[in-house]
Amino acid sequence: TRPFAIRWSCCPDTAGSGRKEGNTVESSPQVNLYIETTVHGPRQQGGRWMYLLEFVTRRGDPVTLWKVGDWEAEKENVLIMQALSAALDRLRLPCVINAHAGSSQIRSTIANGWLEEWQERGWKTAKGQDIKHKDLWQEIVLKMAPHLVFMRSGGHSYQLWMQEKLKKMVETPQETR
């Protein structure tokens, strides 16, 4: 799969990027981020999101952290954005993130530079309309600033486990992790 990098966080010397001088891609922690939802497609319906972060500590210990979001009546893309925002909250250092999410619209928004264009136009579309979920996009942009993020498509090694976990939580919503 072809990675898509968020342009404004690719350059370590960019002012306000959150990266310290001398911090390179090679020295930054490598993190895999996997996002799944129970909602698929553009229709608004009840569902949950789940993220899983995978990385190796400085001591060489493998670590996975995961969280399941509350049940909400939302569209798939909004649930993915909420999961991305929540996952970014867990990261304390600038990282190289390989993000796996099912939404081609989210990947395209990042890959085609729409976030930068929206920012330059005051969070308006090319036609001058307000961006949907502007507050959530602005939150994500701020949280991604210190990181180098590659959006990846296709399946991943945690996909079936995450889908099963989400399915169980839908069947028994009172169950907690």
Buried (B, 14 or more C-beta within 10 A) or exposed (E): EEEBBBEBBEEBEEEEBBBEEEBEEEEBBEBBBBBBBBBBEEEEEEBBBBBBBBBEEEEEEEEEEBBBBEEBEBBBBBBBBBBBBBBBEEBEEBBBBBBBBBBEEBBEBBBEEBBBBBBEEEBBEEEEEEBEBEEBBBBBBEBBBBBBBBBBBEEBEBBEBBBEBBEEBBEEEEEEE
